[in-house]
Amino acid sequence: MQFHHRGYVSGDPRIQPPAGVGVDRPAELPDEVDVLIVGSGPAGMIAAAQLAQFPGIVTRVIDRRPGRLEVGQADGIQARSVETFQAFGFANRIIEEAYRITEMAFWKPDPENPQNIVRAARAPDDATGISEFPHLIVNQARVLDYFAESARNSPTRLVPDYGYEFVTLDVAEHGEHPVAVTLRRSAGEDEGAERTVRAKYVIGCDGARSKVRESIGRELVGDQANHAWGVMDVLAETDFPDIRTKCAIQSHDGGSILHIPREGNHLFRMYVDLGEVSEDDNGAVRETTQEEVEARANVIMHPYTLTVKHVCWRSVYEVGHRLAAKFDDVPDHLVGIRSPRVFITGDACHTHSAKAGQGMNVSMQDGWNIAWKVAHVLEGRAPESLLDTYSAERQVIAQNLIDFDRQWSSLMAAKPEELDDPAELEDFYVKTAEFPAGLMTQYQPSMIVGADVHQDLATGFPVGKRFKSNAVTRVCDANPVHLGHHHRADGRWRIYAFADRPAPGQRSKAADFAEWIAGSPESPVVACTPEGADVDAWFDVKVIYQQDHTGVDLAAVPRAYLPKVGPFELVDYEKVYAADPRDDIFEARGVDRGGALVVVRPDHYVANVLPLDAQEELAEFFAGIFNAKRQPVGS
């Protein structure tokens, strides 16, 4: 965390000074906004937290609830999400309060007495170390609280507007605020009153029964729900020995339980198999009582017993795999002709089972993906064509999720004798660990993802996949740090210059690149950074030397890697890193010793890998993204 560079900070450094629309922010929802976010769930709140970092953008979040979410809904936090929390500044705090999953136990019918279950196997949760961050369990409400805190402490002082229900919207062909949104008060003294808010963009984060989706004519299409599960967060007395371990429990009659310990030690969640649902059920299974769910759980867990003392939250749901054909309001025949104005995220555009812990996690990546892109367009950084990449990128990811979840759900619901291999469930869990962890996402080439022509220069940073962090040493203070942990959700692009072999002060490609990036009119930093802004306002350029920190003389490091920032023009020393001999990032991530450039998007995804001396290719790549102003930095 950096502070003091704009003046002494004596209070909480997480609270940024108000700026732009955050100065004297109106308490009441205005008649006109830049972005209206409908729904304060995971997708909506991460989008709000990201947009809140842009002082010139008027963003408001509405929700029909009268206040914050308090209990229930999602609880699984995958490693990719914790990486994301790090970008928003609260990973360490949420890790402290969460339950950490380190292994999973698999219980199956006892071959000697099938009426009873026995522990058949244990599997580590992350056997290969796919992320330095853990797999967590914590109430969705707390995740929303942290994003709300980030938004509230931002320069724009964003807070949700509760008590507003979305009714419908209409998109005009012209106008500065072309989206007319009709809202109805769902709480407060004026409950029932309707009003219209006009927006430049609307982001629908309003769940599986999304009215935003309906208003733009999109439908969820896919499999009919045919299997029901009862889910309960409870405090209970039990003799089941693995009550504080994540478990998949398969009984002799095919009934299953996915058991998940919760934060705070005593609480746990169970997904209890309620069996097949007939086609003429018409939702009757959702009326299954808590007593029936508990009785079913006791049958599955035999010979162990479960006595529920307190129900914190419960629900009954049916597994359905549904997907919208497109995640924005532009018909296929108008793509490239008309830019999107309305977007849908999360359950509004893809639904699946809850048991793989994907709903909240994938929804957050939806929200982050669209938020920084809308911000780029509204600030004039990028053309409106950038917005077409949202649906193109995220719809494919949602389809992959549904394909995975269909297989996982089928395995969870199968009778043991129906499996080809008794160990099929646990083998699938281990072999596919990278997918549910959120780390298999790989975006295809587009205006913001280059081709993998030079992938061999940094094999550990696959183009289109998230930037996989690694240990380095910060040269200025010799502190061991993770390189990716300094990538905050501030809307900036990262350019990592992995230096060639010569040390600072010697002639090298890294020195030549520094001279070009700081001084050439073709450099994206020079061509695009607004006049009067800090030199690193839009592009965060860092260098990683192959020498250990004792071999890097800061006095010899090019000025481009030690920029002066803030009103006092103070040197930022936290852009110069050295390989840690104990875990050399060049070796760990397959970076060529001749040097390489790794370009990373604002949402952590690797956008390009280029040779260290490929200045022309780098300039061409960013010219396809940014509206270059060709203004000299600091003029």
C-alpha positions as CSV (number, residue, x, y, z in Angstrom):
1,M,0.0,0.0,0.0
2,Q,1.4,3.4,-1.0
3,F,0.4,6.7,0.7
4,H,2.0,10.0,1.8
5,H,3.2,10.8,-1.8
6,R,0.4,13.5,-2.0
7,G,0.9,14.7,1.5
8,Y,1.1,13.3,5.0
9,V,-1.6,10.8,5.9
10,S,-2.3,10.4,9.6
11,G,-5.5,8.4,9.4
12,D,-6.6,5.1,7.8
13,P,-4.7,5.0,4.5
14,R,-7.4,2.8,3.0
15,I,-9.7,5.8,3.0
16,Q,-8.8,7.8,-0.1
17,P,-9.5,11.5,-0.2
18,P,-12.7,12.4,-2.0
19,A,-12.3,13.6,-5.6
20,G,-14.4,14.4,-8.6
21,V,-18.0,13.2,-8.1
22,G,-17.1,12.1,-4.6
23,V,-16.9,15.7,-3.4
24,D,-20.3,16.6,-2.0
25,R,-21.8,13.4,-3.4
26,P,-25.6,13.7,-3.4
27,A,-27.3,11.3,-0.9
28,E,-30.3,10.9,-3.2
29,L,-30.2,8.9,-6.4
30,P,-29.8,11.5,-9.2
31,D,-31.9,11.7,-12.3
32,E,-28.9,11.1,-14.6
33,V,-25.9,8.8,-14.0
34,D,-23.1,7.5,-16.1
35,V,-23.5,3.9,-14.9
36,L,-26.4,2.3,-13.2
37,I,-25.7,-1.1,-11.6
38,V,-28.8,-3.1,-10.8
39,G,-28.2,-5.5,-7.9
40,S,-25.7,-5.4,-5.0
41,G,-24.6,-9.0,-5.2
42,P,-21.1,-10.1,-6.0
43,A,-21.0,-9.0,-9.6
44,G,-22.7,-5.7,-8.8
45,M,-20.5,-4.8,-5.8
46,I,-17.2,-5.7,-7.5
47,A,-18.3,-3.6,-10.5
48,A,-19.1,-0.8,-8.2
49,A,-15.8,-1.0,-6.3
50,Q,-13.9,-0.9,-9.6
51,L,-15.9,2.0,-11.1
52,A,-15.6,3.9,-7.8
53,Q,-11.9,4.3,-8.4
54,F,-12.6,6.7,-11.3
55,P,-13.4,10.1,-9.9
56,G,-15.1,11.5,-13.0
57,I,-17.7,8.7,-13.4
58,V,-21.1,8.9,-11.7
59,T,-21.9,5.3,-10.7
60,R,-24.9,4.3,-8.6
61,V,-25.9,0.8,-7.4
62,I,-29.6,0.1,-6.7
63,D,-31.0,-2.9,-4.9
64,R,-34.6,-3.8,-4.0
65,R,-33.5,-5.0,-0.5
66,P,-33.9,-2.4,2.2
67,G,-30.3,-2.9,3.3
68,R,-27.2,-5.1,3.1
69,L,-27.4,-8.9,2.7
70,E,-27.2,-10.5,6.1
71,V,-27.2,-14.3,5.7
72,G,-27.2,-17.2,3.3
73,Q,-26.5,-17.6,-0.4
74,A,-22.9,-18.4,-1.7
75,D,-20.0,-19.2,0.6
76,G,-17.2,-20.8,-1.5
77,I,-14.3,-18.5,-2.3
78,Q,-11.9,-19.9,-4.9
79,A,-8.2,-19.0,-5.2
80,R,-8.8,-16.7,-8.2
81,S,-11.3,-14.7,-6.1
82,V,-8.8,-14.3,-3.3
83,E,-6.3,-13.0,-5.9
84,T,-9.0,-10.6,-6.9
85,F,-9.5,-9.6,-3.2
86,Q,-5.8,-8.8,-3.0
87,A,-6.3,-6.3,-5.9
88,F,-9.0,-4.6,-4.0
89,G,-7.0,-4.5,-0.8
90,F,-8.7,-6.9,1.6
91,A,-7.4,-10.4,0.9
92,N,-5.5,-10.7,4.2
93,R,-8.4,-9.6,6.3
94,I,-10.9,-12.0,4.8
95,I,-8.5,-14.9,5.0
96,E,-8.2,-14.3,8.7
97,E,-12.0,-14.7,9.3
98,A,-12.7,-17.4,6.7
99,Y,-12.5,-21.2,7.0
100,R,-9.7,-22.5,4.9
101,I,-10.1,-25.7,2.9
102,T,-6.9,-27.8,2.9
103,E,-8.3,-31.2,2.0
104,M,-11.5,-33.1,1.1
105,A,-12.6,-36.4,2.5
106,F,-14.7,-38.9,0.4
107,W,-17.2,-41.1,2.3
108,K,-18.7,-44.1,0.6
109,P,-20.8,-47.2,1.6
110,D,-18.9,-49.7,3.7
111,P,-18.2,-52.8,1.5
112,E,-18.9,-55.0,4.5
113,N,-22.1,-53.2,5.5
114,P,-23.4,-50.9,2.8
115,Q,-26.0,-49.4,5.1
116,N,-23.1,-47.6,6.8
117,I,-20.7,-45.0,5.3
118,V,-16.9,-45.1,5.8
119,R,-14.2,-42.7,4.9
120,A,-12.7,-44.1,1.6
121,A,-10.2,-41.4,0.7
122,R,-8.7,-38.0,1.4
123,A,-7.5,-35.6,-1.3
124,P,-5.5,-32.4,-0.9
125,D,-7.3,-29.3,-2.0
126,D,-4.4,-27.9,-4.0
127,A,-1.8,-30.6,-4.5
128,T,0.1,-28.7,-7.2
129,G,0.3,-25.2,-5.7
130,I,-1.7,-23.5,-8.4
131,S,-2.0,-20.3,-6.4
132,E,-0.3,-18.8,-3.4
133,F,-3.8,-18.0,-2.1
134,P,-6.0,-20.5,-0.3
135,H,-9.5,-21.9,-1.0
136,L,-11.9,-20.3,1.5
137,I,-15.4,-20.5,2.9
138,V,-17.0,-17.3,4.1
139,N,-20.5,-15.9,4.0
140,Q,-21.3,-14.0,0.8
141,A,-22.6,-11.1,2.9
142,R,-19.0,-10.5,4.2
143,V,-17.6,-10.5,0.7
144,L,-20.2,-7.8,-0.2
145,D,-19.3,-5.9,2.9
146,Y,-15.6,-5.7,1.9
147,F,-16.4,-4.6,-1.6
148,A,-18.8,-2.0,-0.2
149,E,-16.1,-0.7,2.1
150,S,-13.7,-0.4,-0.9
151,A,-16.3,1.6,-2.8
152,R,-17.2,3.7,0.2
153,N,-13.5,4.6,0.8
154,S,-12.9,5.4,-2.8
155,P,-12.5,8.9,-4.2
156,T,-16.2,8.8,-5.3
157,R,-17.6,7.7,-1.9
158,L,-19.9,5.2,-3.6
159,V,-22.6,3.5,-1.4
160,P,-25.5,1.4,-2.6
161,D,-29.0,2.9,-3.0
162,Y,-31.2,0.4,-1.3
163,G,-35.0,0.2,-1.6
164,Y,-35.2,0.6,-5.4
165,E,-36.6,-2.1,-7.6
166,F,-35.9,-2.3,-11.3
167,V,-39.0,-2.3,-13.4
168,T,-37.9,-1.9,-17.1
169,L,-35.7,0.1,-19.4
170,D,-35.7,1.5,-22.8
171,V,-32.6,2.3,-25.0
172,A,-32.9,5.3,-27.3
173,E,-30.8,5.5,-30.5
174,H,-29.4,8.9,-29.5
175,G,-28.7,11.1,-26.5
176,E,-26.0,11.5,-23.9
177,H,-27.9,9.3,-21.5
178,P,-29.8,7.0,-23.9
179,V,-31.0,4.3,-21.3
180,A,-34.2,5.3,-19.6
181,V,-34.7,3.1,-16.5
182,T,-37.9,2.9,-14.7
183,L,-37.6,2.2,-10.9
184,R,-40.0,1.5,-8.2
185,R,-39.4,2.2,-4.5
186,S,-39.5,-1.1,-2.6
187,A,-38.8,0.3,0.8
188,G,-39.1,3.6,2.6
189,E,-41.9,6.2,3.2
190,D,-42.5,6.5,-0.5
191,E,-42.8,2.7,-1.2
192,G,-44.5,2.0,-4.5
193,A,-43.6,5.3,-6.1
194,E,-42.0,5.1,-9.5
195,R,-39.4,7.3,-11.2
196,T,-37.1,7.3,-14.2
197,V,-33.3,7.5,-14.1
198,R,-31.4,8.0,-17.3
199,A,-28.0,6.3,-17.7
200,K,-25.2,6.0,-20.3
201,Y,-24.8,2.3,-19.4
202,V,-26.7,-0.2,-17.3
203,I,-25.1,-3.3,-15.8
204,G,-27.7,-5.9,-14.8
205,C,-26.6,-8.0,-11.7
206,D,-30.0,-8.9,-10.6
207,G,-29.9,-12.7,-10.5
208,A,-31.5,-15.6,-12.3
209,R,-34.9,-13.9,-12.6
210,S,-33.3,-10.8,-14.0
211,K,-35.6,-8.2,-15.2
212,V,-32.7,-6.4,-16.9
213,R,-32.2,-9.5,-19.0
214,E,-35.9,-9.7,-19.8
215,S,-35.9,-6.0,-20.8
216,I,-33.3,-6.5,-23.5
217,G,-34.9,-9.6,-24.8
218,R,-32.4,-12.2,-23.7
219,E,-33.4,-15.6,-22.4
220,L,-31.7,-18.3,-20.4
221,V,-31.7,-21.5,-22.4
222,G,-30.6,-25.0,-21.4
223,D,-31.4,-28.1,-19.5
224,Q,-34.5,-28.4,-17.4
225,A,-33.9,-28.8,-13.7
226,N,-34.3,-32.5,-12.8
227,H,-32.5,-32.9,-9.5
228,A,-33.2,-31.2,-6.2
229,W,-31.0,-30.4,-3.2
230,G,-31.8,-29.0,0.2
231,V,-29.1,-26.7,1.5
232,M,-28.8,-25.6,5.1
233,D,-26.4,-23.6,7.2
234,V,-26.8,-25.0,10.7
235,L,-25.5,-25.4,14.2
236,A,-25.8,-29.0,15.2
237,E,-24.8,-31.9,17.4
238,T,-23.2,-34.8,15.6
239,D,-20.9,-37.8,16.0
240,F,-19.7,-37.5,12.4
241,P,-15.9,-37.3,12.8
242,D,-15.2,-35.1,9.7
243,I,-17.6,-32.4,10.6
244,R,-14.8,-29.8,10.3
245,T,-13.5,-31.2,6.9
246,K,-15.0,-30.7,3.5
247,C,-16.7,-34.0,2.5
248,A,-18.4,-35.7,-0.4
249,I,-20.7,-38.3,1.1
250,Q,-22.2,-41.1,-1.1
251,S,-24.7,-43.5,0.6
252,H,-25.7,-47.0,-0.4
253,D,-29.0,-45.8,-2.0
254,G,-27.4,-43.1,-4.1
255,G,-28.3,-40.2,-1.9
256,S,-25.4,-37.8,-1.4
257,I,-24.3,-34.9,0.8
258,L,-21.7,-32.2,0.0
259,H,-20.6,-31.1,3.5
260,I,-18.8,-27.8,3.9
261,P,-17.5,-26.4,7.3
262,R,-18.1,-22.7,7.6
263,E,-16.2,-19.8,9.2
264,G,-16.3,-19.4,13.0
265,N,-15.7,-23.0,13.8
266,H,-19.3,-24.2,14.8
267,L,-21.3,-23.5,11.7
268,F,-21.4,-25.8,8.7
269,R,-23.4,-26.1,5.4
270,M,-24.8,-29.3,3.9
271,Y,-26.2,-29.8,0.4
272,V,-28.5,-32.8,0.9
273,D,-29.6,-34.8,-2.1
274,L,-33.4,-34.8,-2.5
275,G,-33.4,-37.0,-5.6
276,E,-34.9,-36.8,-9.0
277,V,-37.7,-34.3,-9.7
278,S,-40.6,-35.4,-11.9
279,E,-41.5,-33.3,-14.9
280,D,-44.9,-32.5,-13.5
281,D,-43.5,-31.4,-10.1
282,N,-44.1,-27.7,-10.9
283,G,-41.8,-26.5,-8.2
284,A,-43.5,-28.5,-5.4
285,V,-40.1,-29.9,-4.3
286,R,-39.2,-26.4,-3.2
287,E,-41.8,-26.8,-0.4
288,T,-39.7,-29.6,1.2
289,T,-39.5,-28.9,4.9
290,Q,-36.5,-28.5,7.0
291,E,-37.5,-31.6,9.0
292,E,-37.5,-33.7,5.7
293,V,-34.1,-32.4,4.8
294,E,-32.7,-33.3,8.2
295,A,-34.2,-36.7,8.1
296,R,-32.7,-37.3,4.6
297,A,-29.3,-36.2,5.9
298,N,-29.5,-38.7,8.7
299,V,-30.3,-41.6,6.3
300,I,-27.4,-40.7,4.1
301,M,-24.9,-40.3,7.0
302,H,-25.8,-43.6,8.8
303,P,-24.5,-44.8,11.2
304,Y,-23.7,-41.2,12.3
305,T,-26.4,-38.9,13.5
306,L,-27.2,-35.2,13.1
307,T,-29.3,-33.2,15.5
308,V,-29.8,-29.6,14.3
309,K,-29.9,-27.1,17.1
310,H,-30.3,-23.9,15.1
311,V,-31.0,-23.2,11.4
312,C,-29.2,-20.0,10.3
313,W,-30.4,-20.2,6.7
314,R,-31.9,-22.8,4.4
315,S,-33.2,-23.2,0.9
316,V,-34.2,-25.9,-1.7
317,Y,-33.1,-25.6,-5.3
318,E,-33.1,-27.6,-8.5
319,V,-30.1,-28.1,-10.6
320,G,-30.5,-26.3,-13.9
321,H,-27.8,-25.4,-16.5
322,R,-28.9,-22.4,-18.5
323,L,-27.0,-19.8,-20.5
324,A,-27.9,-16.6,-22.4
325,A,-26.7,-16.5,-26.0
326,K,-25.2,-13.0,-25.4
327,F,-24.4,-10.9,-22.4
328,D,-25.3,-7.5,-23.8
329,D,-28.2,-5.8,-25.7
330,V,-26.7,-5.7,-29.2
331,P,-28.2,-8.2,-31.7
332,D,-25.8,-10.4,-33.6
333,H,-26.4,-8.6,-36.9
334,L,-25.5,-5.2,-35.3
335,V,-22.3,-6.2,-33.6
336,G,-19.6,-3.7,-34.7
337,I,-22.3,-1.3,-35.9
338,R,-24.0,-0.4,-32.6
339,S,-22.2,-0.4,-29.3
340,P,-23.7,-2.1,-26.2
341,R,-25.5,0.0,-23.6
342,V,-26.8,-2.7,-21.3
343,F,-24.9,-5.7,-19.9
344,I,-25.9,-8.7,-17.8
345,T,-23.7,-10.6,-15.4
346,G,-23.6,-13.6,-13.1
347,D,-26.9,-15.5,-12.6
348,A,-28.6,-13.1,-14.9
349,C,-26.8,-14.8,-17.8
350,H,-25.7,-18.2,-16.5
351,T,-27.1,-20.6,-13.9
352,H,-25.7,-23.9,-12.6
353,S,-25.5,-25.9,-9.4
354,A,-24.1,-24.4,-6.2
355,K,-21.9,-27.4,-5.3
356,A,-18.7,-26.5,-7.3
357,G,-18.5,-23.1,-5.6
358,Q,-18.6,-21.2,-8.9
359,G,-21.6,-18.9,-8.8
360,M,-20.2,-16.1,-6.8
361,N,-16.6,-16.5,-8.1
362,V,-17.5,-16.4,-11.8
363,S,-20.0,-13.6,-11.2
364,M,-17.2,-11.4,-9.7
365,Q,-15.0,-11.9,-12.7
366,D,-18.0,-10.9,-14.9
367,G,-18.4,-7.7,-12.9
368,W,-14.7,-6.8,-12.9
369,N,-14.4,-7.5,-16.6
370,I,-17.2,-5.2,-17.7
371,A,-16.4,-2.5,-15.1
372,W,-12.9,-1.5,-16.1
373,K,-13.9,-1.6,-19.8
374,V,-16.9,0.8,-19.2
375,A,-14.5,3.0,-17.2
376,H,-12.0,3.1,-20.1
377,V,-14.7,4.1,-22.5
378,L,-16.3,6.8,-20.3
379,E,-12.9,8.3,-19.5
380,G,-12.1,8.5,-23.2
381,R,-9.2,6.1,-22.9
382,A,-10.6,3.5,-25.3
383,P,-13.2,3.4,-28.1
384,E,-16.6,1.9,-27.6
385,S,-15.6,-1.2,-29.5
386,L,-13.9,-2.3,-26.3
387,L,-17.3,-3.0,-24.9
388,D,-18.0,-5.7,-27.5
389,T,-15.2,-7.8,-25.8
390,Y,-17.2,-8.3,-22.6
391,S,-19.8,-10.7,-24.0
392,A,-17.3,-12.3,-26.4
393,E,-15.0,-13.2,-23.5
394,R,-17.4,-14.0,-20.7
395,Q,-20.0,-16.0,-22.6
396,V,-17.4,-18.6,-23.5
397,I,-16.2,-18.9,-19.9
398,A,-19.8,-19.4,-18.7
399,Q,-20.3,-22.2,-21.3
400,N,-17.1,-23.9,-20.0
401,L,-18.4,-23.6,-16.5
402,I,-21.7,-25.2,-17.3
403,D,-20.0,-28.1,-19.1
404,F,-17.8,-28.6,-16.0
405,D,-20.7,-28.3,-13.6
406,R,-22.9,-30.8,-15.5
407,Q,-20.2,-33.4,-15.1
408,W,-19.5,-32.6,-11.4
409,S,-23.2,-32.6,-10.5
410,S,-23.7,-35.9,-12.2
411,L,-20.9,-37.5,-10.3
412,M,-22.2,-36.1,-7.0
413,A,-25.7,-37.5,-7.7
414,A,-24.6,-40.9,-9.0
415,K,-24.9,-44.1,-7.1
416,P,-21.5,-45.7,-6.3
417,E,-22.3,-48.7,-8.4
418,E,-23.1,-46.5,-11.4
419,L,-19.5,-45.2,-11.5
420,D,-17.0,-46.9,-13.8
421,D,-14.3,-46.6,-11.1
422,P,-15.0,-46.4,-7.4
423,A,-12.5,-43.6,-7.1
424,E,-13.9,-41.6,-10.0
425,L,-15.3,-38.8,-7.9
426,E,-12.1,-38.0,-6.0
427,D,-10.0,-38.4,-9.1
428,F,-12.2,-35.9,-10.9
429,Y,-11.9,-33.5,-8.0
430,V,-8.1,-33.7,-8.0
431,K,-7.5,-33.6,-11.8
432,T,-9.8,-30.7,-12.4
433,A,-8.7,-28.6,-9.4
434,E,-7.5,-25.7,-11.6
435,F,-10.9,-25.2,-13.2
436,P,-13.0,-24.6,-10.1
437,A,-10.2,-22.6,-8.6
438,G,-10.9,-20.1,-11.4
439,L,-7.5,-20.4,-13.0
440,M,-8.3,-22.1,-16.3
441,T,-9.9,-19.0,-17.9
442,Q,-8.0,-18.2,-21.1
443,Y,-9.3,-15.3,-23.3
444,Q,-8.8,-15.6,-27.0
445,P,-7.0,-13.1,-29.2
446,S,-8.9,-9.8,-29.6
447,M,-8.1,-6.1,-29.4
448,I,-7.0,-6.6,-25.8
449,V,-5.4,-10.0,-26.0
450,G,-2.5,-10.5,-28.4
451,A,-1.5,-13.6,-30.3
452,D,0.9,-16.0,-28.6
453,V,3.6,-15.5,-31.2
454,H,6.3,-14.9,-28.6
455,Q,4.9,-17.2,-25.9
456,D,8.2,-19.1,-25.7
457,L,9.8,-16.0,-24.1
458,A,7.6,-16.4,-21.0
459,T,6.0,-19.8,-20.9
460,G,4.8,-19.4,-17.4
461,F,2.7,-16.4,-18.3
462,P,0.3,-17.8,-20.9
463,V,-1.3,-15.1,-23.0
464,G,-5.0,-14.8,-22.1
465,K,-4.7,-16.4,-18.7
466,R,-4.4,-14.6,-15.4
467,F,-0.9,-13.3,-14.4
468,K,0.5,-16.0,-12.1
469,S,2.5,-14.2,-9.4
470,N,5.8,-15.3,-8.1
471,A,8.2,-14.2,-5.4
472,V,10.7,-11.4,-6.1
473,T,12.8,-9.0,-4.0
474,R,11.9,-5.4,-3.9
475,V,15.3,-3.7,-4.4
476,C,14.8,-0.5,-2.4
477,D,14.2,-2.2,0.9
478,A,15.3,-5.9,0.2
479,N,11.8,-7.1,1.2
480,P,10.6,-10.4,-0.3
481,V,7.2,-9.7,-2.0
482,H,4.9,-11.3,-4.6
483,L,5.2,-9.4,-7.9
484,G,1.5,-9.7,-8.7
485,H,0.3,-8.5,-5.3
486,H,1.1,-4.9,-6.3
487,H,-1.4,-5.1,-9.1
488,R,-4.3,-3.2,-7.5
489,A,-7.7,-2.6,-9.1
490,D,-6.9,0.9,-10.1
491,G,-7.7,0.6,-13.8
492,R,-4.0,0.7,-14.9
493,W,-2.3,-1.6,-17.4
494,R,0.9,-3.2,-16.2
495,I,4.0,-3.5,-18.4
496,Y,6.6,-5.9,-16.7
497,A,10.0,-5.5,-18.2
498,F,12.0,-8.7,-17.5
499,A,15.5,-7.5,-18.0
500,D,18.2,-9.2,-20.0
501,R,21.5,-10.3,-18.4
502,P,23.4,-7.1,-18.0
503,A,23.2,-5.3,-14.7
504,P,21.8,-1.7,-14.4
505,G,24.4,0.8,-15.6
506,Q,25.5,-1.5,-18.4
507,R,24.3,-1.4,-22.0
508,S,21.3,-3.6,-22.3
509,K,17.9,-4.1,-23.9
510,A,16.2,-3.2,-20.6
511,A,18.0,0.2,-20.6
512,D,17.1,0.8,-24.3
513,F,13.4,0.0,-23.5
514,A,13.4,2.4,-20.6
515,E,14.7,5.2,-22.8
516,W,12.0,4.4,-25.4
517,I,9.0,4.0,-23.0
518,A,9.8,7.3,-21.3
519,G,10.7,9.4,-24.3
520,S,9.5,8.1,-27.6
521,P,6.4,9.7,-29.2
522,E,5.4,6.1,-30.1
523,S,5.5,5.0,-26.5
524,P,2.0,4.3,-25.1
525,V,3.0,6.2,-21.9
526,V,4.0,9.3,-23.9
527,A,1.2,9.0,-26.5
528,C,-1.7,8.3,-24.2
529,T,-1.1,9.6,-20.7
530,P,-3.2,12.7,-20.2
531,E,-1.4,16.0,-19.8
532,G,-0.8,16.9,-16.2
533,A,-1.3,13.4,-14.9
534,D,1.4,11.3,-13.2
535,V,3.6,9.5,-15.6
536,D,2.2,6.2,-14.3
537,A,-1.4,7.2,-14.2
538,W,-2.5,4.8,-17.0
539,F,0.6,2.5,-17.3
540,D,2.5,0.9,-14.4
541,V,5.9,0.0,-15.8
542,K,8.0,-2.3,-13.6
543,V,11.4,-3.9,-14.2
544,I,12.6,-7.2,-12.8
545,Y,16.4,-7.8,-12.9
546,Q,18.0,-11.2,-13.1
547,Q,20.6,-10.3,-10.5
548,D,19.7,-10.6,-6.8
549,H,19.0,-7.3,-5.0
550,T,22.6,-6.8,-3.9
551,G,23.6,-6.7,-7.6
552,V,21.1,-4.0,-8.5
553,D,22.4,-0.4,-8.0
554,L,19.4,1.9,-7.8
555,A,21.6,4.8,-8.8
556,A,22.2,3.1,-12.1
557,V,18.6,2.1,-12.8
558,P,17.0,4.1,-15.7
559,R,14.7,6.9,-14.6
560,A,11.8,5.2,-16.4
561,Y,11.7,2.6,-13.7
562,L,12.0,5.2,-11.0
563,P,9.3,7.7,-12.0
564,K,8.5,10.9,-10.0
565,V,4.9,11.1,-9.0
566,G,2.5,13.3,-7.0
567,P,2.5,17.0,-6.5
568,F,5.9,16.9,-4.9
569,E,7.4,14.8,-7.7
570,L,8.6,12.1,-5.3
571,V,10.4,9.0,-6.7
572,D,8.4,5.8,-6.6
573,Y,11.0,3.2,-5.6
574,E,8.6,0.3,-5.7
575,K,8.9,-0.4,-9.4
576,V,12.3,-2.0,-9.3
577,Y,12.6,-5.7,-8.4
578,A,15.2,-8.5,-8.5
579,A,15.0,-12.2,-8.8
580,D,15.0,-14.1,-5.5
581,P,17.8,-16.7,-5.8
582,R,15.6,-19.0,-3.6
583,D,12.8,-18.9,-6.1
584,D,14.0,-17.3,-9.3
585,I,11.0,-15.9,-11.2
586,F,12.9,-16.2,-14.5
587,E,13.2,-19.9,-13.9
588,A,9.8,-20.4,-12.2
589,R,7.9,-18.7,-15.0
590,G,10.0,-19.7,-17.9
591,V,11.2,-16.2,-18.8
592,D,13.9,-16.0,-21.4
593,R,17.3,-14.8,-20.1
594,G,17.4,-12.5,-23.1
595,G,14.5,-10.5,-21.6
596,A,10.8,-10.2,-22.3
597,L,7.9,-7.8,-21.9
598,V,4.7,-9.1,-20.2
599,V,1.7,-6.9,-20.6
600,V,-1.1,-7.3,-18.1
601,R,-4.7,-6.0,-18.3
602,P,-6.3,-4.1,-15.4
603,D,-8.1,-7.3,-14.4
604,H,-4.9,-9.4,-14.0
605,Y,-5.1,-11.2,-17.4
606,V,-1.9,-11.4,-19.6
607,A,-2.6,-9.4,-22.7
608,N,0.7,-10.0,-24.5
609,V,4.2,-11.4,-24.3
610,L,6.8,-9.6,-26.5
611,P,10.6,-9.5,-26.9
612,L,12.2,-6.8,-24.7
613,D,13.2,-4.9,-27.8
614,A,9.8,-5.1,-29.6
615,Q,9.0,-1.5,-29.1
616,E,7.1,-1.2,-32.4
617,E,4.9,-4.2,-31.7
618,L,4.1,-2.9,-28.2
619,A,3.2,0.5,-29.6
620,E,1.0,-1.1,-32.3
621,F,-0.8,-3.3,-29.7
622,F,-1.7,-0.3,-27.5
623,A,-2.6,1.8,-30.5
624,G,-5.4,-0.7,-31.1
625,I,-6.8,-0.1,-27.6
626,F,-6.2,3.4,-26.6
627,N,-7.4,6.7,-28.0
628,A,-3.9,8.2,-28.2
629,K,-3.8,11.9,-27.4
630,R,-0.2,12.3,-28.5
631,Q,0.5,14.7,-25.6
632,P,4.0,14.8,-24.1
633,V,4.0,13.7,-20.5
634,G,4.3,16.5,-18.0
635,S,4.0,19.2,-20.6
